[in-house]
């Protein structure tokens, strides 16, 4: 089954039974990163070189790029509006996309939409698993890389890099007794590895940087408010 990296991220970060997101998922940023990487995999965008310590790399649309997937087509149109820093592009790409991706996964029979109310008053939607076949295949590919040392393909490597950026790579798999520290070290190694083509590697690096910045900002805000 063909799914987007951003859709796979959602499946991995949703509790299969409760249908709610993992705490600290930073959904907007990580989904935006997934879309940017997807655009790079489709050879639709390129991420320029970083222009200095204080300046993020710029994202540009490749001439003549077109995409048929409606979510990716919208993402490409957003990138084409004007040249943006990679961090801004990631944040803009992820804004409001979660609901659209959840509904797509529901339409494919992968998730189930459940409407309820919190305390009997406040409307609340959850998205438990309806068919975990694809998700389990994705997890097995991630486990093969993190636990067995298999070199990931570009999509699996991108998933690991983004999950590592939010501290979830070691949490979404069955570690089978391997210490969390070893799994995290392997995830870090993969996120910095040379297993992807340059264009994709640049997009992954930019997406990870944007996601890490979001995590740092959220952590700092929590410390200040406590």
NUTORMI-98321 format. One line per field, with one value per residue: residue number from 0; x, y, z of N, C-alpha, C, O in turn. Coordinates in steps of 0.05 Angstrom, whole numbers, plus 32768, in hexadecimal, padded with zeros to 4 digits. Example, Ala and Ser with C-alpha at 12.3 -4.5 7.8 and 13.67 -1.06 7.14 Angstrom:
% NUTORMI-98321
num <- [0; 1]
n_x <- [8108; 8101]
n_y <- [7F8E; 7FD3]
n_z <- [809C; 808E]
ca_x <- [80F6; 8111]
ca_y <- [7FA6; 7FEB]
ca_z <- [809C; 808F]
c_x <- [8108; 8102]
c_y <- [7FBE; 8001]
c_z <- [809C; 809D]
o_x <- [811D; 810C]
o_y <- [7FBE; 8017]
o_z <- [80A9; 80A1]
//
This chain:
% NUTORMI-98321
num <- [0; 1; 2; 3; 4; 5; 6; 7; 8; 9; 10; 11; 12; 13; 14; 15; 16; 17; 18; 19; 20; 21; 22; 23; 24; 25; 26; 27; 28; 29; 30; 31; 32; 33; 34; 35; 36; 37; 38; 39; 40; 41; 42; 43; 44; 45; 46; 47; 48; 49; 50; 51; 52; 53; 54; 55; 56; 57; 58; 59; 60; 61; 62; 63; 64; 65; 66; 67; 68; 69; 70; 71; 72; 73; 74; 75; 76; 77; 78; 79; 80; 81; 82; 83; 84; 85; 86; 87; 88; 89; 90; 91; 92; 93; 94; 95; 96; 97; 98; 99; 100; 101; 102; 103; 104; 105; 106; 107; 108; 109; 110; 111; 112; 113; 114; 115; 116; 117; 118; 119; 120; 121; 122; 123; 124; 125; 126; 127; 128; 129; 130; 131; 132; 133; 134; 135; 136; 137; 138; 139; 140; 141; 142; 143; 144; 145; 146; 147; 148; 149; 150; 151; 152; 153; 154; 155; 156; 157; 158; 159; 160; 161; 162; 163; 164; 165; 166; 167; 168; 169; 170; 171; 172; 173; 174; 175; 176; 177; 178; 179; 180; 181; 182; 183; 184; 185; 186; 187; 188; 189; 190; 191; 192; 193; 194; 195; 196; 197; 198; 199; 200; 201; 202; 203; 204; 205; 206; 207; 208; 209; 210; 211; 212; 213; 214; 215; 216; 217; 218; 219; 220; 221; 222; 223; 224; 225]
n_x <- [8011; 800C; 8023; 802C; 8068; 805B; 8029; 8036; 8054; 802A; 800D; 8032; 8037; 8005; 7FDD; 7FCA; 7F9B; 7F82; 7F81; 7F97; 7FC9; 800F; 802E; 8054; 805B; 8060; 8042; 8035; 8067; 8086; 8067; 8067; 809D; 809F; 8082; 80A2; 80CF; 80B8; 80AB; 80DE; 80F0; 80D0; 80E9; 80D9; 80E4; 811D; 814E; 8174; 81BA; 81CF; 81D5; 81F6; 8203; 81D8; 81B0; 817D; 8179; 815E; 8120; 810D; 80E3; 80EA; 80F5; 80BC; 80A5; 8071; 803A; 800E; 7FF3; 7FC4; 7FD0; 8007; 800B; 7FF2; 8018; 8045; 8033; 8032; 8068; 8079; 8065; 8087; 80CD; 80E4; 8101; 811A; 8108; 80DA; 80BC; 80B2; 8093; 8067; 8054; 8042; 8017; 7FD5; 7FD0; 7FCA; 7F95; 7F81; 7FA2; 7F95; 7F60; 7F66; 7F80; 7F58; 7F32; 7F4C; 7F45; 7F69; 7F6A; 7F39; 7F05; 7EEE; 7EBD; 7EB4; 7EA8; 7EC9; 7EC5; 7E8F; 7E81; 7EA4; 7EB2; 7ED7; 7F06; 7F20; 7F51; 7F56; 7F78; 7F63; 7F75; 7FB1; 7FD8; 7FFA; 8015; 8030; 8055; 8074; 808A; 80A8; 80CF; 80EA; 80FB; 811F; 8149; 8158; 8160; 817A; 81A0; 8198; 81A0; 817A; 8145; 8136; 8105; 80F9; 8126; 811E; 80F0; 8104; 812B; 810B; 80E9; 8110; 811F; 80F6; 80FB; 80E3; 80F1; 8106; 80DB; 80AE; 80B4; 80BC; 80EE; 8105; 8125; 8154; 817C; 8160; 8183; 81A8; 8188; 8178; 81A9; 81B5; 818B; 8199; 81C9; 81B5; 8196; 81BC; 81D6; 81F2; 81CF; 81A9; 8197; 81B5; 8191; 8164; 817B; 8189; 8156; 8143; 8167; 815A; 8125; 8129; 8148; 8123; 80FA; 8115; 8120; 80EC; 80DF; 8105; 80F5; 80C2; 80CF; 80ED; 80C6; 80A4; 80C4; 80CB; 8097; 808D]
n_y <- [7FE8; 802B; 8061; 80A3; 80BF; 80E1; 80CD; 809A; 80A9; 80BD; 808E; 8071; 8090; 8092; 8076; 8035; 801F; 8046; 8071; 80A3; 80D7; 80CD; 80E8; 8124; 8124; 814D; 815B; 817F; 8193; 8164; 8149; 816E; 816C; 8138; 813E; 8162; 8142; 811B; 8138; 8142; 810E; 8105; 8123; 8157; 8185; 81AB; 81B2; 81E6; 81F6; 8204; 8246; 825D; 8262; 827A; 8278; 8254; 821D; 8225; 8215; 81FE; 81F8; 81C8; 81D4; 81CA; 81A3; 8177; 8159; 8122; 810F; 812A; 8141; 8147; 8167; 8196; 81A3; 81AC; 81D9; 81FE; 8203; 8219; 824C; 8274; 827E; 825E; 8255; 8216; 8206; 8227; 8216; 81E0; 81E6; 8201; 81DC; 81B3; 81C8; 81C0; 8191; 815F; 814D; 8145; 811B; 80F3; 80E9; 80D5; 80A5; 808C; 8087; 8060; 8034; 802B; 8046; 8053; 8080; 809D; 80BD; 80E1; 80F9; 8121; 811C; 811B; 8149; 8167; 8165; 8131; 8111; 80D3; 80A5; 8069; 802C; 8009; 7FE5; 7FC9; 7FB5; 7FCF; 7FF4; 7FD3; 7FBB; 7FE7; 7FF2; 7FC3; 7FCA; 7FF7; 7FE1; 7FBB; 7FDA; 7FF7; 7FD0; 7FA4; 7FB7; 7FBF; 7FE2; 801B; 8029; 8065; 807A; 805F; 806E; 80A5; 80A6; 8091; 80B9; 80E7; 80D5; 80CC; 8101; 8114; 80F6; 80C3; 8095; 8067; 8058; 8048; 8015; 7FCE; 7FC1; 7F92; 7F84; 7FA0; 7FD4; 8016; 8041; 802D; 8025; 805A; 8070; 8056; 8069; 809F; 809A; 8087; 80B3; 80D7; 80C0; 80AA; 8093; 80A4; 80C6; 8105; 8131; 811F; 8114; 8148; 815E; 813E; 814C; 8182; 817F; 8161; 8186; 81B0; 8196; 8187; 81BA; 81CB; 81A7; 81B6; 81EB; 81E2; 81C5; 81EB; 8212; 81F5; 81EF; 8224; 8231; 8211]
n_z <- [8000; 7FEF; 8011; 802D; 804A; 8074; 8081; 8094; 80C1; 80E1; 80EA; 8108; 8135; 814C; 817E; 8178; 818E; 81AF; 818C; 818E; 818C; 8199; 81D3; 81CE; 8197; 8172; 8144; 8118; 8105; 80FC; 80D6; 80AD; 80A1; 808E; 805E; 8042; 8038; 801A; 7FEC; 7FDA; 7FCF; 7FA3; 7F7F; 7F7A; 7F96; 7FAF; 7FE1; 7FF3; 8001; 8044; 8057; 807D; 80C4; 80DE; 80BA; 809B; 806D; 802A; 800A; 7FCB; 7F91; 7F5F; 7F19; 7EF0; 7F0F; 7F21; 7F44; 7F51; 7F7E; 7FAB; 7FDE; 7FDC; 7FAF; 7FC2; 7FE9; 7FC9; 7FAD; 7FD7; 7FE4; 7FB5; 7FB7; 7FCB; 7FD7; 8010; 8052; 8067; 8099; 80A1; 8075; 8082; 80B1; 809B; 8075; 8096; 80B0; 80C2; 80A5; 80BC; 80C7; 8093; 8081; 80A6; 8099; 8065; 8071; 808C; 8063; 8045; 8063; 808C; 80BC; 80EF; 80FA; 8135; 8159; 8194; 81D8; 8207; 824C; 8244; 822B; 8208; 81C4; 81A5; 817C; 8169; 814C; 8144; 8131; 80F7; 80D2; 80D9; 80B8; 8091; 80B2; 80D6; 80B3; 80A6; 80D9; 80DF; 80B9; 80CE; 80FF; 80EB; 80D9; 8108; 812F; 8117; 80F6; 80C0; 8083; 8077; 8047; 8022; 8033; 8063; 8080; 8084; 80A3; 80D4; 80E0; 80E9; 8112; 8139; 8142; 8162; 818E; 818C; 8170; 8189; 81A5; 8188; 8177; 8182; 81AC; 81BA; 81E5; 81DC; 81F5; 8200; 81F8; 81D3; 81A6; 819C; 8190; 8160; 8141; 813E; 8122; 80F1; 80E2; 80D5; 80AC; 806B; 8047; 8025; 7FE7; 7FD3; 7FCE; 7FE9; 801A; 802A; 8030; 805A; 8083; 8089; 8099; 80C9; 80E7; 80EC; 8108; 8137; 814A; 8157; 8180; 81A6; 81B0; 81C6; 81F4; 8210; 8219; 823B; 8267; 8278; 8285; 82B0]
ca_x <- [8000; 801C; 801C; 8040; 8078; 804B; 8014; 8043; 805A; 8012; 8007; 8045; 8034; 7FEB; 7FD8; 7FB8; 7F82; 7F75; 7F7D; 7FA1; 7FE6; 8024; 8036; 806C; 805E; 8066; 8036; 8037; 8082; 808F; 8058; 8072; 80B7; 809A; 8079; 80B9; 80E0; 80A9; 80AF; 80FA; 80F0; 80C3; 80FA; 80C9; 80F1; 8138; 8155; 818F; 81CE; 81CC; 81E4; 8203; 81F9; 81BE; 819D; 8174; 8179; 8146; 8113; 8104; 80D6; 80F9; 80E6; 80AC; 809B; 8054; 8034; 7FF2; 7FE8; 7FBA; 7FDE; 8022; 8006; 7FEE; 8031; 8056; 8029; 803A; 8085; 807C; 805B; 809F; 80E4; 80E3; 8114; 8111; 80F8; 80C0; 80AD; 80A9; 807D; 8050; 804A; 8035; 8000; 7FBB; 7FD0; 7FC5; 7F7A; 7F7F; 7FAF; 7F85; 7F48; 7F70; 7F85; 7F3D; 7F26; 7F59; 7F3F; 7F7F; 7F61; 7F1C; 7EFE; 7EDB; 7EB5; 7EAC; 7EA9; 7ED8; 7EB3; 7E74; 7E7B; 7EB4; 7EB6; 7EF3; 7F09; 7F38; 7F56; 7F62; 7F7F; 7F50; 7F85; 7FCC; 7FEA; 800F; 8024; 8043; 806A; 8086; 8099; 80BC; 80E6; 80F8; 8109; 8135; 815F; 8160; 8168; 818A; 81B5; 8192; 81A1; 815E; 8140; 8133; 80EC; 80FD; 813A; 8111; 80DE; 8115; 8137; 80F6; 80E1; 8126; 811F; 80E3; 8100; 80D0; 80FA; 8109; 80C2; 8099; 80BA; 80C2; 810B; 810D; 813A; 816A; 817A; 8157; 819A; 81B4; 8175; 8179; 81C3; 81B2; 8179; 81A9; 81DB; 81A6; 818D; 81D3; 81E4; 81F5; 81C0; 8196; 81A2; 81BB; 8179; 8153; 8189; 8187; 813B; 8141; 8176; 814B; 810D; 8132; 814F; 810A; 80EC; 8125; 811B; 80D1; 80E1; 8114; 80E4; 80AC; 80DB; 80F4; 80AD; 809A; 80D6; 80C5; 807C; 808B]
ca_y <- [8000; 8044; 8077; 80B8; 80BE; 80EE; 80BB; 8085; 80B5; 80BE; 8073; 8069; 80A1; 808F; 805E; 8025; 801A; 805F; 8083; 80BE; 80DB; 80CA; 8101; 812F; 811D; 8165; 8152; 8192; 8194; 814A; 8143; 8180; 8160; 8121; 8147; 816D; 812C; 810E; 8149; 813E; 80F4; 8107; 8135; 816F; 819C; 81A8; 81C2; 81F2; 81F4; 8217; 825E; 8268; 8257; 8286; 8278; 823A; 8217; 822D; 8200; 8208; 81E5; 81C2; 81DC; 81B6; 818E; 8174; 8141; 811B; 810C; 8144; 814C; 8150; 817E; 81AE; 81A9; 81B8; 81F4; 820F; 8208; 8229; 8268; 8285; 8270; 825F; 8245; 81FA; 8204; 8233; 8204; 81C8; 81EE; 8208; 81C4; 81A3; 81D6; 81B8; 8179; 8146; 8144; 813B; 8101; 80E0; 80E2; 80C4; 808B; 8081; 807F; 8048; 801F; 8026; 8051; 8056; 8099; 809A; 80D6; 80DE; 8112; 8121; 8124; 811C; 8164; 8172; 8152; 8126; 80FD; 80C2; 8097; 804F; 801C; 7FF7; 7FD0; 7FD0; 7FA6; 7FE0; 8000; 7FBF; 7FB8; 7FFE; 7FED; 7FAE; 7FD6; 8008; 7FCF; 7FAE; 7FEE; 7FFF; 7FB9; 7F90; 7FC5; 7FC0; 7FFD; 8022; 8037; 8082; 8080; 8055; 807F; 80BE; 80A2; 808F; 80D3; 80F9; 80CB; 80D2; 811E; 811A; 80E3; 80AD; 807E; 804F; 8053; 803E; 7FFA; 7FBA; 7FC0; 7F76; 7F82; 7FB2; 7FED; 802D; 8051; 8022; 802B; 8076; 8075; 804C; 807B; 80B7; 8093; 8086; 80CE; 80E6; 80AF; 80B1; 807E; 80B1; 80D8; 811F; 8141; 8114; 8118; 8164; 8162; 8131; 815D; 819B; 8177; 815A; 819E; 81BE; 8187; 818A; 81D5; 81CB; 8198; 81C7; 8201; 81D8; 81BE; 8204; 821E; 81E6; 81F5; 823F; 8233; 8200]
ca_z <- [8000; 7FEC; 8024; 8030; 8062; 8089; 808A; 80A4; 80DA; 80F0; 80F3; 811C; 814D; 8157; 818E; 8167; 819C; 81B8; 8175; 8194; 8186; 81AE; 81DF; 81C3; 817B; 8162; 812B; 8101; 80FB; 80F1; 80BD; 8098; 8099; 807D; 8044; 8033; 802F; 8004; 7FD4; 7FD0; 7FC3; 7F89; 7F6F; 7F75; 7FA4; 7FB7; 7FF8; 7FEE; 8016; 8059; 8050; 8094; 80DE; 80E6; 80A3; 8094; 8050; 801C; 7FFB; 7FB1; 7F7F; 7F46; 7F01; 7EE3; 7F22; 7F25; 7F54; 7F4F; 7F99; 7FB2; 7FF5; 7FD3; 7F9D; 7FD3; 7FF6; 7FB5; 7FA8; 7FED; 7FE1; 7F9D; 7FBB; 7FCE; 7FE3; 802D; 8060; 806A; 80B2; 809C; 8063; 8091; 80C2; 808B; 8069; 80AA; 80BC; 80BA; 8093; 80CB; 80C3; 8078; 8080; 80B6; 8089; 804F; 807C; 8092; 804A; 803C; 8076; 809E; 80D6; 80F4; 8107; 814B; 8165; 81B0; 81E7; 8220; 8263; 823A; 8222; 81F3; 81AD; 81A3; 8166; 816A; 8133; 8149; 811A; 80EB; 80C5; 80DF; 80A7; 8086; 80C8; 80E0; 809F; 80AA; 80F2; 80DB; 80AA; 80E1; 8111; 80DD; 80D8; 8122; 8140; 8109; 80E7; 80A3; 8078; 8070; 802E; 8027; 8042; 807E; 808D; 808A; 80BB; 80EB; 80E6; 80F4; 812C; 814B; 8149; 8178; 81A3; 818B; 815F; 819A; 81B3; 8176; 816F; 8197; 81AD; 81BE; 81F9; 81D7; 8205; 81F2; 81F0; 81BA; 8190; 8196; 8182; 8145; 8133; 8139; 810D; 80D8; 80DA; 80CB; 8099; 804F; 8039; 8012; 7FD2; 7FDF; 7FCF; 7FFE; 8033; 8031; 803A; 8074; 8096; 808E; 80A8; 80E4; 80F4; 80F2; 811D; 814F; 8154; 8163; 8199; 81B9; 81B8; 81D7; 820D; 821D; 8222; 8251; 827E; 8280; 8291; 82C8]
c_x <- [8012; 8012; 8032; 8050; 8068; 8035; 801F; 804B; 8041; 800B; 8019; 8041; 8018; 7FEA; 7FC3; 7F9C; 7F73; 7F70; 7F86; 7FBF; 7FF7; 802B; 8051; 8071; 8065; 805B; 803A; 8052; 808B; 8081; 8062; 808D; 80B3; 8092; 8091; 80CB; 80D2; 80AC; 80CB; 80FD; 80E4; 80D2; 80EB; 80D4; 810E; 813D; 8171; 81A2; 81C9; 81DF; 81F2; 81F6; 81DD; 81A9; 8197; 8176; 815E; 813A; 8108; 80F7; 80E8; 80E9; 80D6; 80A0; 807D; 804F; 8016; 7FE4; 7FDE; 7FC8; 7FF9; 801F; 8002; 8008; 8044; 804D; 8032; 8057; 8089; 8074; 8072; 80B5; 80E2; 80FA; 8109; 8100; 80DC; 80AF; 80A2; 8091; 8063; 8043; 803A; 801C; 7FE6; 7FB9; 7FC8; 7FA9; 7F76; 7F8B; 7FA0; 7F6D; 7F4F; 7F74; 7F6B; 7F31; 7F33; 7F54; 7F55; 7F78; 7F43; 7F18; 7EE9; 7ED6; 7EAB; 7EAC; 7EB9; 7EC6; 7E96; 7E6D; 7E8A; 7EB9; 7ED3; 7EF3; 7F23; 7F39; 7F64; 7F67; 7F68; 7F5D; 7FA2; 7FE1; 8001; 8021; 8039; 805A; 807E; 8097; 80AE; 80D4; 80F7; 8108; 8121; 814E; 816A; 816B; 817B; 81A0; 81B1; 8193; 8185; 815C; 813A; 811A; 80EF; 8111; 812F; 80FF; 80EF; 8121; 8123; 80ED; 80F7; 8126; 810C; 80E6; 80EE; 80DA; 80FC; 80EF; 80AD; 809E; 80BC; 80E0; 8116; 8126; 8152; 8167; 8171; 816E; 81A7; 81A2; 8177; 8193; 81C2; 81A0; 8188; 81BC; 81CD; 819E; 81A3; 81E1; 81E3; 81E6; 81AD; 81A4; 81A4; 81A2; 8167; 8161; 8187; 816B; 8137; 814F; 8167; 8132; 8114; 8139; 8137; 80FB; 80FB; 8121; 8100; 80D1; 80EF; 8103; 80CE; 80B7; 80E2; 80DB; 80A1; 80AA; 80CF; 80AB; 8079; 8094]
c_y <- [8019; 8059; 808B; 80B4; 80CB; 80DD; 80A4; 8090; 80B6; 80A2; 806A; 8078; 809F; 8075; 804E; 8021; 8033; 8073; 809F; 80BF; 80D7; 80E6; 810A; 8128; 8134; 8161; 8165; 8191; 817A; 8143; 8155; 8176; 8148; 8129; 8153; 8157; 811E; 811E; 8145; 8123; 80F3; 8119; 814E; 8188; 8196; 81BA; 81CC; 81EE; 820A; 822E; 826B; 825E; 8261; 8285; 825B; 8236; 821F; 8215; 820C; 81F1; 81E0; 81C9; 81C5; 81A1; 818F; 815A; 813C; 8118; 8127; 8151; 8156; 8167; 8198; 81B6; 81B6; 81D4; 8208; 8216; 821B; 8247; 827B; 8275; 8274; 824F; 8229; 81F8; 8210; 8221; 81EC; 81CF; 81F4; 81EF; 81B3; 81AF; 81CB; 819E; 8160; 813C; 8138; 811F; 80EC; 80D7; 80D0; 80A7; 807D; 8077; 8065; 8030; 8018; 8030; 8052; 8071; 8094; 80B6; 80D0; 80F9; 810D; 812C; 8127; 8137; 816C; 815E; 814A; 8110; 80ED; 80B1; 807C; 8040; 800A; 7FDF; 7FD8; 7FC2; 7FB7; 7FEB; 7FEB; 7FBA; 7FCF; 7FFB; 7FD8; 7FB9; 7FE8; 7FF6; 7FC2; 7FC0; 7FF4; 7FE7; 7FA6; 7F9D; 7FC5; 7FDD; 8005; 802C; 8054; 8088; 8077; 8066; 809A; 80BC; 80A1; 80AA; 80E6; 80EF; 80CF; 80EF; 8124; 8105; 80CB; 8094; 8065; 8047; 8045; 8021; 7FE8; 7FB7; 7FA5; 7F74; 7F94; 7FCB; 8005; 803F; 8048; 8027; 8048; 807D; 806C; 805F; 8095; 80B2; 8093; 80A2; 80DE; 80D7; 80B8; 809D; 808A; 80C2; 80F4; 8130; 8139; 8118; 8135; 816A; 8156; 8142; 8176; 8195; 8170; 8173; 81AE; 81B1; 8189; 81A6; 81D8; 81BD; 81A9; 81DE; 81F9; 81D1; 81D7; 8212; 8210; 81EC; 8210; 8241; 8223; 820E]
c_z <- [8000; 7FFF; 8024; 8049; 8079; 8093; 809B; 80C0; 80EC; 80FB; 810A; 8137; 8159; 8167; 817F; 8174; 81A4; 81A1; 817A; 8190; 819E; 81B9; 81D3; 81A6; 8169; 8146; 8114; 80F5; 80EE; 80D8; 80A6; 808F; 8087; 8061; 8034; 8028; 8018; 7FEA; 7FC8; 7FC3; 7FA7; 7F76; 7F68; 7F82; 7FA9; 7FCF; 7FF4; 8005; 802B; 8054; 8068; 80AE; 80E4; 80D0; 809C; 8075; 8044; 800D; 7FE1; 7FA2; 7F67; 7F2E; 7EF6; 7EF5; 7F24; 7F34; 7F53; 7F6A; 7FA3; 7FCA; 7FEC; 7FBF; 7FAC; 7FE0; 7FE2; 7FAF; 7FBE; 7FEB; 7FCA; 7FA1; 7FBD; 7FDA; 8002; 8039; 8064; 8083; 80AE; 808A; 8071; 80A3; 80B2; 807E; 807D; 80B5; 80B0; 80A9; 80A2; 80C6; 80A7; 8075; 808F; 80A6; 8071; 8059; 8084; 8078; 803E; 804E; 8089; 80BA; 80D7; 8103; 811C; 8157; 8182; 81BE; 8201; 8236; 825A; 822E; 8209; 81DC; 81AB; 818E; 816B; 8151; 8138; 812F; 8111; 80DD; 80C8; 80CE; 809D; 809D; 80D3; 80CD; 80A2; 80C3; 80EE; 80CC; 80BC; 80F5; 8104; 80DD; 80F4; 8133; 8132; 80F7; 80C9; 809A; 806E; 8054; 8036; 8038; 805F; 808E; 8095; 80A2; 80D4; 80F3; 80F3; 810F; 8141; 8154; 815F; 818E; 81A4; 817C; 8170; 81A8; 81A2; 816D; 8187; 8197; 81B2; 81D0; 81F4; 81E8; 81F4; 81E8; 81D6; 81A2; 8188; 8188; 8165; 8135; 812C; 8122; 80F2; 80CF; 80CF; 80B4; 807C; 803E; 8025; 7FFE; 7FDE; 7FE2; 7FE6; 8019; 803D; 803C; 8056; 8089; 809D; 809F; 80C5; 80F3; 80FD; 8109; 8137; 815C; 8162; 817E; 81AE; 81C3; 81CB; 81F3; 821D; 8228; 823A; 826A; 8289; 828F; 82AB; 82E1]
o_x <- [8024; 7FFB; 8049; 8046; 8069; 802F; 8013; 8048; 8042; 8004; 8010; 8047; 8014; 7FF4; 7FAD; 7F88; 7F5B; 7F5D; 7F7D; 7FCD; 7FEF; 802D; 8063; 8088; 806F; 806A; 8041; 8055; 8097; 808D; 8064; 8093; 80C2; 809A; 8093; 80D4; 80DF; 80AF; 80CE; 810A; 80EC; 80C9; 80EF; 80CE; 8117; 8131; 8184; 819A; 81C0; 81F7; 81F9; 81E1; 81CD; 8193; 81A9; 8175; 814A; 8149; 80FB; 80FE; 80F2; 80D1; 80E0; 8093; 8070; 805F; 8006; 7FCC; 7FEE; 7FCC; 8002; 8030; 800D; 800E; 8052; 805E; 8039; 805F; 809C; 807B; 8071; 80B0; 80E1; 8107; 80F0; 80EC; 80C9; 8097; 808B; 807E; 804D; 802B; 8027; 800D; 7FE1; 7FA4; 7FC0; 7FA6; 7F68; 7F80; 7F9E; 7F66; 7F40; 7F6D; 7F69; 7F25; 7F25; 7F5E; 7F55; 7F80; 7F35; 7F26; 7ED4; 7EE8; 7E9C; 7EAF; 7EB7; 7EBB; 7E86; 7E56; 7E7E; 7EC3; 7EE6; 7EE3; 7F38; 7F25; 7F7B; 7F5B; 7F5A; 7F53; 7FAC; 7FF9; 8019; 8039; 804F; 8070; 8096; 80AF; 80C4; 80EB; 8110; 811F; 8136; 8164; 8182; 817D; 818C; 81B0; 81C4; 8188; 8179; 8170; 8139; 811B; 80E7; 810D; 8135; 80FF; 80E8; 8121; 812A; 80E9; 80F1; 812D; 8110; 80D4; 80E8; 80CC; 80F6; 80EE; 809B; 808F; 80BF; 80EB; 812E; 8138; 8163; 8151; 8179; 816C; 81AF; 81AC; 8177; 8194; 81CC; 81A6; 8185; 81C0; 81D8; 81A0; 819E; 81F6; 81D5; 81EF; 81A1; 81BB; 8195; 819D; 815B; 8154; 8184; 8168; 812A; 8145; 8166; 812C; 8105; 8133; 8136; 80F1; 80EE; 8120; 80FD; 80C4; 80E7; 8103; 80C8; 80AA; 80DD; 80DC; 8097; 809E; 80CD; 80A8; 8066; 8094]
o_y <- [801B; 8062; 8085; 80A7; 80C0; 80DD; 809D; 8082; 80B0; 80A0; 805D; 806D; 80AA; 8060; 8058; 8020; 8036; 8083; 80B1; 80AA; 80DD; 80F9; 80FA; 8127; 8130; 8164; 815D; 818F; 817A; 8137; 814C; 8178; 8145; 811C; 814F; 8158; 8115; 8112; 8145; 8120; 80E4; 811E; 815A; 819E; 817F; 81D0; 81BC; 81E4; 8220; 822A; 8283; 8252; 8252; 828E; 824B; 824A; 821E; 8204; 8221; 81DA; 81F3; 81C5; 81AF; 818E; 81A4; 8147; 814E; 811D; 813A; 8169; 816C; 8179; 81AD; 81CE; 81C9; 81E6; 821F; 822D; 822C; 8258; 8291; 8260; 828B; 823F; 8226; 81EA; 8204; 821D; 81E4; 81C0; 81ED; 81EC; 81A6; 81A1; 81CD; 8197; 814C; 8124; 8124; 810E; 80D5; 80BF; 80BE; 8094; 8064; 8061; 8057; 801B; 8003; 8023; 8051; 8077; 8089; 80C4; 80BD; 810E; 80F8; 8141; 8134; 813C; 8177; 8148; 815A; 80FE; 80F8; 80AE; 8079; 8046; 7FFE; 7FC9; 7FEB; 7FC4; 7FB0; 7FEB; 7FF3; 7FB4; 7FCB; 8000; 7FDB; 7FB2; 7FE7; 7FFC; 7FBF; 7FB7; 7FF5; 7FEB; 7F99; 7F8E; 7FCA; 7FEF; 7FF6; 8037; 805B; 8099; 8085; 806C; 80A5; 80CE; 80AD; 80B0; 80F3; 80FF; 80D5; 80F5; 8138; 8103; 80C0; 807F; 804F; 8032; 8037; 8016; 7FF1; 7FAB; 7FA0; 7F65; 7F97; 7FD7; 8008; 804A; 8058; 802E; 804F; 808E; 8079; 8064; 80A0; 80C3; 809D; 80A8; 80F1; 80E0; 80CB; 8096; 807B; 80CB; 80FB; 813C; 814A; 8120; 813A; 8179; 8161; 8147; 817E; 81A4; 8177; 8175; 81B9; 81BE; 818D; 81A9; 81E5; 81C7; 81AB; 81E5; 8207; 81D6; 81D8; 821C; 821C; 81EE; 8214; 824F; 8227; 8202]
o_z <- [8010; 7FFD; 801C; 805C; 8090; 80AB; 80AF; 80D3; 8104; 8112; 811D; 814C; 816F; 815F; 8179; 8166; 819F; 81A2; 816C; 8190; 81B5; 81AA; 81CE; 819D; 8153; 8132; 80FE; 80DC; 80D8; 80C6; 808F; 8077; 8073; 804D; 801C; 8012; 8005; 7FD5; 7FB0; 7FAF; 7F96; 7F60; 7F52; 7F79; 7FA8; 7FD1; 7FF1; 801A; 8024; 804E; 8066; 80AC; 80EF; 80D4; 8096; 8066; 8052; 8003; 7FE1; 7FA5; 7F5B; 7F2E; 7EF2; 7EEB; 7F27; 7F32; 7F53; 7F6D; 7FA3; 7FCA; 7FF5; 7FBF; 7FA5; 7FE2; 7FE9; 7FAB; 7FB8; 7FEE; 7FCB; 7F91; 7FB0; 7FE7; 800C; 802B; 8064; 8083; 80B8; 808E; 806D; 80A3; 80BA; 807D; 8075; 80C3; 8098; 80A0; 8095; 80C0; 80A4; 8068; 8086; 80A6; 806A; 804C; 8082; 8078; 8030; 8049; 8096; 80CE; 80C2; 8116; 8117; 815F; 8187; 81B1; 820E; 8234; 8268; 8227; 81F6; 81E1; 81AE; 818E; 8170; 8142; 8131; 811A; 8122; 80DD; 80BC; 80D3; 809F; 809A; 80D8; 80D6; 80A0; 80C3; 80F9; 80D2; 80BB; 80FB; 8112; 80E0; 80F8; 8143; 813F; 80EB; 80BA; 80A7; 805E; 8049; 804D; 8049; 8071; 80A5; 80AA; 80B3; 80E8; 810B; 8107; 8121; 8158; 816B; 816D; 819F; 81B9; 817D; 8166; 81B4; 81AC; 815D; 819E; 8184; 81AF; 81CB; 8206; 81E8; 81DD; 81D2; 81C5; 818C; 8171; 8176; 8153; 811D; 8116; 8111; 80DE; 80B7; 80C0; 80AA; 8075; 8028; 8015; 8002; 7FF1; 7FF7; 7FF4; 802D; 8055; 8050; 8067; 809F; 80B4; 80B1; 80D7; 810B; 8113; 811B; 814C; 8174; 8177; 8191; 81C5; 81DA; 81DE; 8207; 8235; 823F; 824C; 8280; 82A2; 82A2; 82BA; 82F7]
//
